[in-house]
Structures are given as C-alpha cells and as structure tokens.
Amino acid sequence: MRRSNLPAELNRFVGRAAEQAALAALLEASRLVTVVGVGGVGKTRLALRAAAGAQKRYGDGVRLADLAPLRDPDLVAYALVEALGLTDHTLRAPREVLVEHLAERRMLLVVDGFEHLVESCAPLVRDLLAHAPGLTVLAVGRRALRVAGEAVFTLAPMGEADAVTLLAERAAEAGAPMTPAPPAPVEQAPPAPTAPGASLLPGPSGAVRELCRRLDGIPLALELAAGRLPLLSVEQMLCRLDDRFRLLTDGARGALPRHQTLRTAIGWSHELCTTEERLLWARLSVFAGPFDLEAVEYVCGGPELPPEHILDLLGGLLAQSLVAREDGAAGPAYRLLDTVAAYGAEWLAALGDTERMRRRHRDWYMGLATWCELEWFSPRQAEVAARTDAALPNLRAALDLCLELPEDAHLAQHLAGTLWFAWVGCGRLSEGRHWLDRALALESGHEEARLKALWVLGYVAVLQGDGTAAVAALHECGERARSSGNALAEAYATHRMGCLALLSDDVPRAEELIGRALDAYRELGELNSNVLMGQVELAMARAFRGDLEGAVAICREVREICEERGERWTRAYALYVLGFSAWTRGAYEEARELLDECVSINHTFHDLVGLVLAIELLALVTVSEGDAAEAAVLQGATVPVWDTVGIRLFGSATFGGPRALCEQRADEALGAEAYGVAFREGQGLSLDAAVERALAGRRDPAIGGPVGPLAPRPFRTARSAALPGTRKPAGSPTGRGGEAAG
C-alpha cells in the first residue's frame, strides 16, 4: 500500500504562508484538527498542503478520505476503509476493521467534506482517536465535528496581496492578456505581490484590488473571475457585479456576507455562461463524483443539449474553472466543485427536472455496470477494475435511488447483483454485503433479479466466513430456482455451496457439488470467469486429495482458455495450482516461474488473498531450494498482508498447508532465534517491497545446503469446522448477454 494517496498539485499554491505555519503547529500539538470556513475559501487545498508537508512525521503514511460524494451516512466507515487501502473479508463491522488497523500505526488521516455526514462521522473519528494513539486526524468541512480534544482552525479569506497574486496567476493560466497597468499612488499601493505578473492584469491596479475586495478574497470566487479575464476587463467585471447581482448580494436573508459574496461570484459566472452552458451545469449536478465525457453525453444530452455539442460546452465550463479535470487510471474525468454543484442543483430543482435527471443518471450507471460485467471475461479486466473504481461514487448514488423508490426494488437487486465483480473481484465484500442485504430486504416481484442477488450474496457471505448467511441465501436461491425452472441460477447456487465446502475442508463434498455445477454450465452453454473459477476450484479439490494429474489437466485447460480470451485473473489461480503441482514433483524452477506470474497478476489487480497465498507457496518453494532464511522473510512479509485482508485461512488444512510446512522446515534449518530475526525482517516490508522480494528469487544459490525436495504428497485435510475461506476471482457475465441467472 502506498504511504500516501494525496493528489498531486496541478498548479502553484499561492500565498497563505501564515496559515500554513499555524496549521502545521496545530497538527504538532493536537491529534484532531478541523479546518472550517465558507465554501470556496480554500480549506481542502490548504489541508492537503499541510498534510503533504507533515508526511515525514508519520511512519505509516498520510491518507485522504473524501466524503463529499457520499449520501448514505452508513457508508462513512466503508469510505475510510477504502481510503486506507484495506481489503476485509470478514463479518466485522468496518469500524472494527479501522480500529484494529490503526491501533498500532502512526498515521495522518485527512477527512474532507464531512459536514453533511457529521452525525455519523464525529463518533467514528472519536472512536478511532480513542483506540489508535498514533493516529492524527485532519478534518476539513464547513463546521466543526465537536469532538473532545478538537482544535478548530477557521480559515479566513485571502489577504489582499495573496488575492491579487492568485487572480493574476490564474488569469495568466487562463490566457488573459497581461497589460502593464499604471502605478497606483504610493499611499494606496498594495503590498508587493508574491509572484511575477501580479501587476500585469488587464486593468488599473486599484480596480484589481477592488475586484479582489468585492470577492472577499475567496479563492474559488477569484479563480472563477480569472477564468473570465480572457474575455472581460477588470472594469467590466466590476460593472457586472454592481449592476446585475445587487439583489443576489443583498437578498439572502440570514446569510453571512461571505456566503453572499460566493453566491454572487458563482451566480455572476452563471450569468456569463451561455444558455446551453447553464443547462449543462445544472444537469451535471446529478453526478456524485468524477464523471467522463460518455456519461455526460448520455445523462445530460437531449433536444435542448444535442450530444454533439456536449464536448464544446464542457470545454467552456472547464475554461471558466467551473469544472475541474482529473486524470486517473480510467482516463480523463471531470468533476464539479462542491459549491458549484450545489448551485447547479438549485437551478435543476427550479427547472423541475431533478428526478428525471437522477433516473437518467441511474440508467447510465446501470448500463456501465452491465458493460463492466460483460467485459470482465475479456482482455479488458484491468480497464473494468479501473472504471469501476472511478465510478464507485456514482454507482452508490444509483443504488441509493433504486432503494429509495419502492417500484425500483428489482433494479436495486439487479444492480447489486451485477456489481459482484466490484464486491468480490475488487476487494469490497463488506460494502457489497451492505447493498445486497438492503436490496434483498425488499420484495421486488422480479424473480430473476432476486435470484441473482441471492447467489451473489451467498458468494460474498462464503468469502466473509459467514456460513450461516451463505447457506440461507444459497438454499433460498436453489429452491426458488427449481420452482421457477431457472437451471442456471440453480447451478450458481450449487457452485457456491461447493465453494463453501472447499473452504470448510470438506473436499469430497466440494468436488461433488462443483462437479455437478460444471456439468450444468456445460449443458447450458455457460462460459465465463465463474465457470473457469469453478474448474480451478475442482482442480484444487483434486490436488488436495492427491489427484495431481487430474488437477494439472484441468488447470492447463483453464490456462489455454484464459489465453484465448485474454482472461488473466482466473489464470492466476490456475497458475497457483500448477505451481503447487510443480513443487510436489520437486520441479522448483518451474514452480517459481509459474508462481512469479501468479504474484505479478494478483498484484496488478490488487487481489490480496490470491497474492498472499502465492507468496506463501513461493516461500515453501524457497525453503525447498535450500534458502530457509529468505523463506522466513517471505513468510513474515505475508503477515501485514493478512492483516490488511482481515481474514486468515490458517485453520484450513488445505489452504494453510504451505505456510505450516514452510514454517516447520525453515525453523528446523535456522533455529528459532534466526528464524525469528528473518521473519521480523519480512514483517517490516511494505506490500510493494514484499512483492519485489518474492519476485527476486533466491538471493544466492550458495546459501545453505539444499534441504531436498519435499515428498510429493497432498496436504492432509480436516473435516472439522473451517476457518472461512479465500477470495477467488469470481465469474463474469456469460457471453449470452450477462449472467443469465439475473
């Protein structure tokens, strides 16, 4: 996990030297600092600047959690889990996961945009601070959390010198003409600007200072103004403030003057937009986070906004600093600033178009989820993962709307089921359980949507170790599928029951159930990642009971299909089984080659369970090659990964076998003391360093004498109660247009 997820600054940070120093001092003195101030005053930018400057003080890094896109207060803890880069597969509440993870760490957590969720955010922050003495929280919002020990830092607007400099720099970036202005009288001269060009704005310096004063030194208002300076002079802008927005300025009863000023600045920008730009601005307010051009064209397009005009209109809003561009793993995306979005939402409500636009937004993201499911079984798996991650705030908003409207209960079940790849494949089991439970609590009257949600819930519960819930969901799915004649949904329920048996060390039952499901898949013509994963699970069952030849034959077939289809995730698990087989034959070089690829794929997809299992098997290969010390390092390196995953398979003889055997052999070769030293070295490695170490191979072929090949025998299995199992890459939609079970 990276030590920081703070975004890079896209332009120069201007001024605020005194505020930076004061905030830095507060962070040293207090474990909870909350930066408050009016919208647009620059709270987030200053907080991120302070957090970046303080990184060296926090051995476990700095993490940013942006809560602004959330609507559901129950998701606050999930958002923090995600911000910390955690993957948890247990039934523990996300609050418990956070407490355990942070308890022994020295970390700075930045919580931004919490004001609309303060009732759920404040007690969570209080609990985390109480249980994690090394944690410091830097909160950013429009009001305080009111938690004991909180130091509140109220951010005022910029002083005149900083405001003039900011206006000048942003105007230059926007392409405004820089014309030298006549010098002001000495007695009225402002402090010297902090950046070159501040006196080169298109207007007299007195007018420039007046504009900054009229905008109260609020950075957002200044940046909006700068975006207009390529078109208007400073004097023209002042006239527009005087003549067009007097009522807006004076008429907001009970509003603070700075709120009035910001509203005036945004309203003035709104007035300067074309009719089409204003309509696009209003419609963009339905997005709950970053959005891409295709989404805008579908959601916001229509007779009044032809899709072919959207690109130019979006470019116009971007040029005016009303929309910000973000570049991520999924490609370029855009975002409305929160204050700008709120203003647009008011206009959309005034047009009476909010509900229609929310439904169009939901329809687009349901379509995106369906596309992602279809493309999961393709060479685009990495793209699917990136797009799902970027779209998550909007997918949540779509789920919220489906659950909000009783007539859309079937859509909630369909969408929650369709997103199984996000819950299972991308490490969001707890959040998936949250949405699936809520969706299935509703009676939708649509059997196929319910069946899909049921088997997905069963799958999620299996991987969380909740056998009771898994059996209940899968039993209901199987019964209802038989009653309705839905053979494919029944096959999925049978498959997942087999997965539960495998993770419970009931290998014969696992082999029988998974085999039955695979027969049904073949008869129905179903082929996707789910089917391939079922084949790998069957191979695991056969390998664990000693039929290595049969297991290898299955996994070679799976690998060939994966190569044909460009599927990599399931391929990694097939490689795991092939690597295990190679190790049992004493073919250590072959095993290492297979497992190296397995580790690389799992690391690419952030599949932590697959990754940790592969590293543990690599450790066993390493000790078998004669390098017990390096094997101990690798074993130690898996400990923090297991802590991040939040579930342990060491109670399962099948999946815990490589670790137990490696520990025994390394301890015998090194002695307890040397083993402990090497093990602790591994514990101190970061995830990236652990992967790099695993892929480095043996440090020195001359180290130690060969321990000799271990006997090619399967691990013994136990029919006792199992420690709940491992996450495996789950299936993707059928080539016939999605999972036919739902």
C-alpha positions in Angstrom: 0.0 0.0 0.0 1.3 3.4 -0.9 2.1 5.6 2.1 0.1 8.5 0.7 -2.9 8.9 -1.6 -2.7 12.7 -1.6 -3.4 14.1 -5.1 -0.6 16.0 -6.8 -1.0 19.8 -7.0 -2.0 20.8 -10.6 -0.9 24.4 -10.2 1.2 26.5 -7.9 0.0 27.0 -4.3 -0.3 30.8 -3.8 0.2 32.6 -0.5 -1.2 31.5 2.8 2.3 31.4 4.4 1.0 32.4 7.9 -1.9 30.0 7.7 0.4 27.1 6.6 2.6 27.7 9.6 -0.3 28.0 12.0 -1.9 24.8 10.8 1.4 22.9 10.9 1.8 24.0 14.5 -1.7 22.8 15.4 -1.0 19.4 13.8 2.0 19.0 16.1 0.1 20.0 19.2 -3.3 18.3 18.6 -4.5 14.9 17.4 -7.7 16.3 15.9 -7.6 19.5 13.9 -10.6 20.7 11.9 -10.3 23.3 9.2 -13.5 25.2 8.9 -14.6 28.0 6.7 -17.0 29.1 4.0 -17.3 27.1 0.8 -14.6 28.0 -1.7 -12.3 29.6 0.8 -9.6 27.0 0.1 -9.9 24.7 3.1 -9.1 21.5 1.2 -6.2 22.9 -0.7 -4.6 24.2 2.5 -5.2 21.0 4.4 -3.7 18.9 1.6 -0.7 21.2 1.6 -0.3 20.9 5.3 -0.7 17.1 5.1 1.9 16.8 2.4 4.3 18.9 4.5 3.8 16.7 7.5 4.3 13.3 5.9 7.7 12.6 7.3 6.3 12.7 10.8 4.0 9.8 10.1 5.8 6.4 9.7 2.6 4.7 8.3 1.8 7.5 5.9 -0.9 10.0 5.1 -4.3 9.0 3.7 -7.1 11.2 2.3 -10.8 10.2 2.6 -13.1 12.3 0.5 -16.6 12.1 2.0 -18.2 14.8 -0.2 -19.7 12.4 -2.8 -21.4 10.2 -0.1 -25.1 10.4 0.5 -25.6 7.4 2.8 -24.2 8.0 6.4 -23.8 4.3 6.8 -21.1 4.3 4.2 -18.7 6.7 6.1 -16.8 3.8 7.7 -16.6 2.0 4.4 -15.2 5.1 2.7 -12.5 5.3 5.4 -11.7 1.6 4.9 -11.3 2.2 1.2 -9.2 5.3 1.7 -6.8 3.3 3.9 -6.5 0.7 1.1 -7.8 -2.1 3.2 -9.5 -5.2 2.0 -11.6 -7.0 4.6 -13.3 -10.3 4.0 -14.7 -10.9 7.5 -18.1 -10.2 9.1 -16.5 -7.5 11.2 -18.1 -4.1 11.0 -15.9 -1.6 9.1 -15.5 0.4 12.3 -13.8 -2.6 13.9 -11.6 -3.1 10.9 -10.5 0.5 11.1 -9.8 0.3 14.9 -7.7 -2.8 14.5 -5.7 -1.5 11.5 -4.9 1.9 13.1 -4.3 0.7 16.7 -0.6 0.3 16.3 0.1 2.7 13.5 1.4 6.3 13.3 -0.7 7.9 10.6 -2.3 11.1 9.5 -5.9 10.7 8.2 -7.4 13.6 6.2 -11.2 13.6 6.2 -12.6 16.0 3.7 -16.2 17.1 3.0 -17.8 15.6 6.1 -20.3 18.4 7.0 -23.4 16.7 5.7 -22.4 13.4 7.5 -21.3 14.9 10.8 -23.7 12.8 12.9 -22.0 9.6 11.7 -18.5 11.0 11.1 -18.0 12.6 14.5 -18.5 9.4 16.7 -16.4 7.4 14.3 -13.5 9.9 14.5 -13.8 9.9 18.3 -13.6 6.1 18.5 -10.6 5.9 16.2 -8.7 8.5 18.1 -9.5 6.7 21.4 -8.3 3.4 20.2 -5.3 4.5 18.0 -2.9 6.6 20.0 -0.6 7.1 16.9 -3.5 8.5 14.8 -3.9 12.2 13.9 -7.0 13.4 12.1 -7.1 16.5 9.9 -10.8 17.2 9.2 -12.0 19.6 6.6 -15.5 20.9 6.5 -17.9 23.9 6.9 -18.5 23.2 10.6 -16.6 21.6 13.5 -17.0 17.9 14.5 -17.5 18.9 18.2 -15.4 16.0 19.4 -13.4 16.3 22.7 -9.8 17.5 22.0 -10.7 19.1 18.7 -8.6 22.1 17.7 -10.7 24.2 15.3 -8.8 26.2 12.7 -11.0 28.8 11.0 -9.7 29.7 7.6 -10.3 33.3 6.6 -10.4 34.6 3.0 -7.1 35.7 1.5 -5.4 38.9 2.3 -5.2 41.5 -0.5 -1.7 40.7 -1.6 -2.3 37.0 -1.9 -5.7 37.6 -3.5 -4.2 39.8 -6.2 -1.4 37.3 -6.8 -3.8 34.4 -7.1 -6.0 36.3 -9.5 -3.0 37.2 -11.7 -1.6 33.7 -11.8 -4.9 32.0 -12.6 -5.7 34.7 -15.2 -2.3 34.0 -16.9 -3.1 30.3 -16.9 -6.4 31.0 -18.5 -4.8 33.1 -21.2 -5.8 36.6 -20.2 -3.8 39.4 -21.8 -1.2 40.8 -19.4 -1.0 44.5 -19.9 1.1 46.7 -17.6 -1.1 49.0 -15.5 -0.4 52.5 -14.4 1.2 52.5 -10.9 -1.2 53.4 -8.0 -0.5 56.3 -5.7 2.2 55.4 -3.2 -0.1 55.8 -0.2 -2.6 53.3 -1.8 -0.1 50.8 -3.2 -0.8 47.3 -2.1 1.9 45.1 -0.6 4.4 43.8 -3.2 2.9 40.8 -5.0 4.4 37.4 -4.2 4.6 36.3 -7.8 5.7 37.9 -11.0 2.9 39.3 -13.2 0.5 40.3 -10.4 0.6 43.9 -11.6 0.1 42.9 -15.3 -3.6 42.3 -15.1 -5.8 43.9 -17.7 -6.9 46.9 -15.6 -5.7 49.6 -13.2 -4.2 48.2 -10.0 -6.9 50.0 -8.0 -9.6 48.2 -10.0 -7.8 44.9 -9.5 -7.7 45.4 -5.7 -11.3 46.5 -5.7 -12.3 43.3 -7.5 -10.4 41.2 -5.0 -12.1 43.1 -2.2 -15.6 42.7 -3.7 -14.9 39.0 -4.0 -13.8 39.0 -0.3 -10.6 37.2 -1.2 -12.4 33.9 -1.6 -10.1 31.7 -3.7 -13.0 30.0 -5.6 -14.5 33.4 -6.5 -11.1 34.7 -7.6 -10.5 31.6 -9.8 -13.9 32.0 -11.4 -13.1 35.6 -12.1 -9.7 34.7 -13.5 -11.4 32.3 -15.9 -13.3 35.3 -17.4 -10.4 37.7 -17.7 -9.6 36.5 -21.3 -13.0 37.9 -22.3 -13.6 40.8 -19.9 -11.6 43.6 -18.4 -11.4 44.1 -14.7 -13.6 47.2 -15.0 -16.3 45.2 -17.0 -16.3 42.6 -14.3 -16.8 45.2 -11.6 -19.7 46.7 -13.5 -21.4 43.4 -13.8 -21.0 42.8 -10.1 -22.5 46.3 -9.5 -25.4 46.1 -11.9 -26.5 42.6 -12.3 -26.3 41.0 -8.9 -27.3 43.6 -6.4 -30.4 41.6 -5.5 -28.4 38.4 -5.2 -25.9 40.1 -2.9 -28.4 41.8 -0.6 -31.3 39.4 -0.7 -30.1 36.2 1.0 -31.7 36.7 4.4 -29.6 35.5 7.3 -26.6 34.6 5.1 -23.2 35.6 6.1 -21.6 38.3 3.9 -19.0 35.8 2.7 -21.7 33.3 1.7 -23.5 36.1 -0.2 -20.2 37.0 -1.9 -19.6 33.5 -3.0 -23.1 33.0 -4.2 -22.8 36.3 -6.1 -19.5 35.2 -7.7 -21.0 31.9 -8.8 -24.2 33.5 -9.9 -22.2 36.0 -11.9 -20.3 33.2 -13.5 -23.7 31.5 -14.2 -25.0 34.7 -15.8 -21.9 34.9 -18.1 -22.5 31.3 -19.4 -24.5 30.7 -22.5 -28.0 29.2 -22.1 -26.7 25.8 -23.1 -23.7 26.0 -20.7 -26.1 26.9 -17.8 -28.3 23.9 -18.6 -25.3 21.6 -18.8 -24.1 23.0 -15.4 -27.5 22.2 -13.8 -27.6 18.7 -15.2 -24.1 17.9 -14.2 -25.1 18.4 -10.6 -26.7 14.9 -10.5 -23.2 13.3 -10.7 -21.8 12.2 -7.3 -18.1 12.4 -8.0 -15.9 12.2 -11.2 -17.7 11.6 -14.5 -16.4 11.0 -18.0 -17.5 12.5 -21.3 -19.6 9.5 -22.4 -21.6 9.7 -19.2 -22.2 13.4 -19.7 -23.3 12.9 -23.2 -25.9 10.3 -22.2 -27.1 11.7 -18.9 -27.2 15.4 -19.9 -27.9 15.2 -23.6 -31.3 15.8 -25.2 -33.2 18.0 -27.6 -32.0 21.1 -25.7 -28.4 19.8 -25.4 -27.5 17.8 -28.5 -24.9 15.2 -27.6 -22.6 16.5 -30.3 -22.5 19.9 -28.5 -21.6 18.5 -25.1 -17.8 18.4 -25.7 -17.6 22.1 -26.6 -19.9 23.0 -23.8 -18.0 21.0 -21.2 -14.8 22.7 -22.5 -16.4 26.1 -21.9 -17.2 25.2 -18.3 -13.7 23.8 -17.9 -12.2 27.0 -19.2 -14.2 29.0 -16.7 -13.0 26.9 -13.8 -16.5 25.6 -13.1 -15.5 22.1 -13.9 -12.2 20.5 -12.9 -10.4 17.8 -14.8 -8.9 14.8 -13.1 -6.7 12.1 -14.8 -6.8 8.7 -13.3 -6.3 5.0 -14.1 -9.6 5.0 -16.0 -8.5 8.0 -18.2 -9.6 11.7 -18.1 -12.6 12.5 -15.9 -14.2 15.7 -14.7 -15.8 17.0 -11.5 -17.9 19.9 -10.4 -16.6 21.7 -7.4 -18.9 21.1 -4.5 -20.1 24.7 -4.2 -20.6 24.9 -7.9 -22.5 21.6 -7.9 -24.8 22.9 -5.1 -25.6 26.0 -7.1 -26.4 23.9 -10.2 -28.6 21.6 -8.2 -30.7 24.6 -7.1 -31.2 25.6 -10.8 -32.0 22.0 -11.7 -34.7 21.9 -9.0 -36.1 25.2 -10.2 -36.4 23.7 -13.6 -38.4 20.8 -12.1 -36.0 18.3 -13.7 -34.2 16.8 -10.8 -36.0 13.4 -10.6 -35.8 12.8 -14.4 -32.1 13.6 -14.4 -31.5 11.3 -11.4 -33.2 8.5 -13.3 -31.1 9.1 -16.4 -28.0 9.1 -14.2 -29.1 5.8 -12.7 -29.8 4.3 -16.1 -26.3 5.2 -17.3 -24.5 3.6 -14.4 -26.7 0.5 -14.6 -25.6 0.3 -18.2 -22.0 0.8 -17.2 -22.2 -1.9 -14.6 -23.6 -4.3 -17.2 -20.9 -3.4 -19.6 -18.2 -4.0 -17.0 -19.7 -7.4 -16.1 -19.7 -8.4 -19.7 -16.1 -7.2 -20.3 -14.8 -8.9 -17.1 -14.3 -12.1 -19.1 -12.0 -10.4 -21.7 -8.6 -8.7 -22.0 -10.2 -5.6 -20.5 -10.3 -6.8 -16.9 -7.8 -4.2 -15.8 -9.9 -1.4 -17.5 -13.0 -2.8 -15.9 -11.4 -2.6 -12.4 -10.2 1.0 -13.0 -13.6 2.2 -14.4 -15.5 0.6 -11.6 -13.2 2.2 -9.0 -13.6 5.6 -10.7 -17.4 5.2 -11.0 -18.0 4.0 -7.4 -19.5 7.2 -6.0 -21.9 7.4 -8.9 -22.7 3.7 -8.6 -23.6 4.3 -5.0 -25.8 7.1 -6.0 -27.6 4.9 -8.5 -28.1 2.2 -5.8 -29.4 4.8 -3.4 -32.0 5.9 -5.9 -33.1 2.3 -6.6 -33.6 1.7 -2.9 -35.3 5.0 -2.4 -38.1 4.2 -4.9 -40.3 1.1 -4.0 -41.1 0.5 -7.6 -37.4 0.2 -8.4 -36.6 -2.6 -5.9 -35.9 -5.0 -8.7 -33.4 -2.6 -10.2 -31.7 -2.4 -6.8 -31.4 -6.2 -6.7 -30.2 -6.3 -10.3 -27.6 -3.6 -9.9 -26.3 -5.0 -6.5 -26.0 -8.5 -8.2 -24.5 -7.2 -11.4 -21.7 -5.5 -9.3 -20.5 -8.8 -7.9 -17.2 -8.3 -9.6 -16.7 -5.0 -7.7 -17.6 -6.7 -4.4 -15.6 -9.9 -4.9 -13.0 -9.1 -7.5 -12.1 -5.7 -6.3 -12.0 -6.3 -2.6 -15.3 -4.7 -1.4 -17.0 -7.6 0.2 -18.3 -5.6 3.2 -19.8 -2.9 1.1 -21.3 -5.4 -1.3 -22.9 -7.2 1.7 -24.3 -3.8 2.7 -26.1 -3.2 -0.6 -27.1 -6.8 -1.2 -28.7 -7.1 2.3 -30.6 -3.9 1.7 -31.8 -4.8 -1.8 -32.9 -8.3 -0.7 -34.9 -6.9 2.2 -37.3 -5.6 -0.4 -39.9 -7.5 -2.3 -39.3 -6.7 -6.0 -41.7 -9.2 -7.7 -38.9 -9.9 -10.2 -37.7 -13.4 -9.7 -34.5 -13.3 -11.9 -33.2 -10.1 -10.2 -33.8 -11.7 -6.8 -32.1 -15.0 -7.8 -29.0 -13.2 -9.0 -28.8 -11.1 -5.8 -29.2 -14.2 -3.7 -26.4 -16.2 -5.2 -24.1 -13.2 -5.2 -25.0 -12.6 -1.5 -24.2 -16.3 -0.9 -20.8 -15.9 -2.6 -20.0 -12.8 -0.6 -21.0 -14.5 2.6 -18.9 -17.5 1.8 -15.8 -15.4 1.4 -16.6 -13.4 4.5 -16.8 -16.7 6.5 -20.5 -16.3 7.3 -21.5 -19.9 6.6 -25.0 -19.4 8.1 -25.9 -16.5 5.9 -24.3 -18.2 2.9 -26.3 -21.4 3.3 -29.5 -19.4 3.9 -29.1 -17.3 0.7 -27.9 -20.2 -1.5 -30.6 -22.5 -0.2 -33.3 -19.9 -1.0 -31.7 -19.3 -4.4 -31.7 -23.0 -5.2 -35.2 -23.7 -4.0 -36.7 -20.7 -5.9 -34.6 -21.5 -9.0 -36.0 -25.1 -9.1 -39.5 -23.8 -8.6 -39.2 -21.3 -11.4 -37.3 -23.6 -13.7 -34.2 -21.4 -13.7 -31.5 -24.0 -14.2 -28.6 -21.5 -14.4 -29.4 -19.8 -11.1 -29.6 -23.3 -9.5 -26.2 -24.1 -11.0 -24.7 -20.9 -9.4 -26.2 -21.8 -6.1 -24.8 -25.3 -6.3 -21.4 -24.0 -7.3 -21.2 -21.6 -4.3 -22.2 -24.3 -1.9 -19.3 -26.3 -3.3 -17.0 -23.3 -2.7 -18.2 -23.2 0.9 -17.4 -26.9 1.3 -13.9 -26.5 -0.2 -13.1 -23.7 2.2 -14.5 -25.8 5.1 -12.1 -28.6 4.2 -14.9 -30.9 3.2 -13.1 -31.8 0.0 -15.2 -34.7 -1.2 -18.4 -32.7 -0.9 -16.8 -29.8 -2.6 -15.7 -32.0 -5.5 -19.2 -33.4 -5.9 -21.1 -30.0 -5.8 -18.7 -28.1 -8.0 -18.6 -31.0 -10.5 -22.4 -31.0 -10.6 -22.4 -27.2 -11.2 -19.8 -27.6 -14.0 -21.9 -30.2 -15.7 -24.9 -27.8 -15.6 -22.8 -25.0 -17.0 -21.7 -27.2 -19.9 -25.2 -28.3 -20.7 -26.5 -24.7 -20.6 -23.6 -23.3 -22.7 -22.3 -21.1 -19.9 -18.7 -20.0 -20.2 -17.2 -17.1 -18.2 -14.8 -16.4 -15.3 -17.3 -18.0 -12.9 -17.2 -21.3 -14.8 -13.4 -21.2 -15.2 -13.1 -20.5 -11.5 -15.3 -23.5 -10.8 -12.9 -25.6 -12.8 -9.9 -24.2 -10.8 -11.8 -25.0 -7.5 -12.4 -28.5 -8.7 -8.7 -28.8 -9.5 -7.8 -27.6 -6.0 -10.1 -30.2 -4.5 -8.4 -32.9 -6.6 -4.9 -31.7 -5.8 -5.6 -31.6 -2.1 -6.8 -35.2 -2.1 -3.8 -36.4 -4.1 -5.0 -36.4 -7.7 -2.3 -34.1 -9.0 -2.5 -35.4 -12.6 -6.2 -34.6 -12.8 -5.7 -31.2 -11.2 -3.0 -30.3 -13.7 -5.1 -31.4 -16.7 -7.9 -29.1 -15.6 -5.7 -26.1 -14.9 -3.9 -26.5 -18.2 -7.2 -26.4 -20.0 -8.2 -23.3 -18.0 -4.9 -21.6 -18.8 -5.5 -22.2 -22.5 -9.0 -20.8 -22.4 -7.7 -17.8 -20.5 -5.0 -17.2 -23.1 -7.6 -17.4 -25.9 -10.0 -14.9 -24.1 -7.4 -12.6 -22.6 -8.6 -13.5 -19.1 -5.9 -13.1 -16.5 -7.5 -13.1 -13.1 -8.7 -16.8 -13.1 -5.4 -17.6 -14.9 -3.5 -16.6 -11.8 -5.4 -19.2 -9.7 -4.8 -21.9 -12.3 -1.1 -21.0 -12.1 -1.2 -21.3 -8.3 -2.4 -24.9 -8.7 0.1 -25.7 -11.4 2.8 -24.2 -9.2 1.7 -26.4 -6.3 1.9 -29.4 -8.5 5.4 -28.5 -9.8 6.6 -28.1 -6.2 5.3 -31.6 -5.2 7.3 -33.0 -8.1 10.4 -31.2 -7.0 10.4 -29.0 -10.1 11.3 -25.9 -8.1 12.4 -23.8 -11.0 9.2 -24.5 -12.9 7.1 -23.8 -9.7 8.9 -20.5 -9.2 8.3 -19.4 -12.8 4.5 -20.2 -12.5 4.2 -18.5 -9.1 6.1 -15.4 -10.2 3.5 -14.8 -12.9 0.7 -15.6 -10.4 2.1 -13.0 -8.0 2.5 -10.4 -10.7 -1.1 -10.8 -11.9 -2.5 -10.7 -8.4 -0.5 -7.6 -7.5 -1.7 -5.9 -10.7 -5.3 -6.5 -9.8 -4.8 -5.9 -6.1 -6.1 -9.3 -5.3 -4.6 -9.6 -1.9 -5.8 -13.0 -1.0 -4.5 -14.6 -4.2 -1.3 -12.6 -3.7 -0.7 -13.7 -0.1 -1.4 -17.4 -1.0 1.0 -17.3 -3.9 3.8 -15.6 -1.8 3.3 -18.3 0.9 3.7 -21.0 -1.7 6.8 -19.2 -3.1 8.2 -19.3 0.5 7.7 -23.0 0.5 9.5 -23.3 -2.8 12.3 -21.1 -1.5 12.9 -23.3 1.6 12.8 -26.4 -0.6 15.5 -24.8 -2.7 17.6 -24.5 0.4 17.2 -20.8 1.3 15.5 -21.1 4.7 16.3 -17.5 5.7 14.7 -16.0 2.6 11.7 -18.3 3.1 11.3 -16.9 6.6 11.5 -13.4 5.3 8.7 -14.1 2.8 6.6 -15.7 5.5 7.0 -12.6 7.6 6.1 -10.4 4.7 2.7 -12.1 4.4 1.6 -11.1 8.0 0.8 -7.4 7.3 -1.0 -8.5 4.1 -3.2 -10.9 6.0 -3.8 -8.1 8.5 -5.0 -5.9 5.6 -7.1 -8.6 4.1 -8.7 -9.2 7.5 -9.2 -13.0 7.1 -6.9 -15.9 7.8 -7.0 -19.3 6.3 -4.5 -20.9 8.7 -7.3 -23.0 10.3 -7.9 -24.6 6.9 -5.6 -27.6 6.4 -5.9 -27.3 2.6 -5.1 -23.6 2.2 -2.9 -23.2 5.3 -0.8 -26.2 4.4 2.0 -24.5 2.5 2.6 -21.9 5.3 2.6 -24.5 8.1 5.0 -26.8 6.2 7.3 -23.9 5.3 7.5 -22.7 8.8 8.4 -26.1 10.1 11.2 -26.6 7.5 12.6 -23.1 7.9 12.6 -23.3 11.7 14.3 -26.7 11.6 17.0 -25.3 9.3 17.6 -22.0 11.0 16.8 -22.5 14.6 14.1 -20.5 16.4 16.2 -17.3 17.0 17.5 -16.9 13.4 14.0 -17.8 12.1 12.5 -15.0 14.2 15.0 -12.4 13.0 14.3 -13.2 9.3 10.6 -13.4 10.0 10.6 -9.9 11.6 12.6 -8.5 8.7 9.8 -9.6 6.4 7.1 -8.1 8.6 8.7 -4.7 8.1 8.4 -4.8 4.3 5.8 -2.8 2.5 3.4 -4.6 0.1 5.4 -3.4 -2.9 8.7 -4.4 -1.3 7.3 -7.8 -0.4 6.2 -8.4 -4.0 9.6 -7.3 -5.2 11.3 -9.6 -2.7 9.2 -12.5 -3.7 9.9 -12.0 -7.4 13.6 -11.6 -6.8 14.1 -15.3 -6.4 16.8 -16.8 -4.3 19.3 -14.3 -3.0 22.4 -16.5 -3.5 22.4 -20.1 -4.8 25.3 -20.8 -2.5 23.4 -20.0 0.7 22.9 -23.1 2.8 22.8 -26.7 1.6 19.7 -27.9 -0.2 17.1 -29.1 2.1 16.0 -31.6 -0.6 12.6 -31.9 -2.2 9.6 -32.5 0.0 7.7 -35.6 -0.6 5.1 -35.2 -3.4 2.1 -35.7 -1.2 -1.1 -33.7 -0.8 -1.8 -31.7 2.3 -4.0 -33.5 4.8 -7.5 -32.1 5.1 -9.6 -31.8 8.1 -13.4 -32.4 8.2 -13.6 -30.1 11.2 -15.1 -26.6 11.3 -13.2 -24.5 8.9 -11.8 -21.0 9.1 -13.7 -19.2 6.4 -12.1 -19.1 3.1 -10.3 -17.3 0.5 -11.4 -14.8 -2.1 -11.1 -16.1 -5.7 -11.7 -14.1 -8.8 -15.3 -14.6 -9.5 -17.1 -15.0 -12.6 -18.1 -12.6 -15.2 -21.1 -12.4 -17.4 -21.9 -15.0 -19.9 -21.3 -14.4 -23.5 -25.0 -14.5 -24.0 -25.6 -11.1 -22.6 -24.7 -11.2 -18.9 -25.3 -13.7 -16.1 -28.5 -15.4 -17.2 -29.3 -16.1 -13.6 -30.1 -12.5 -13.2 
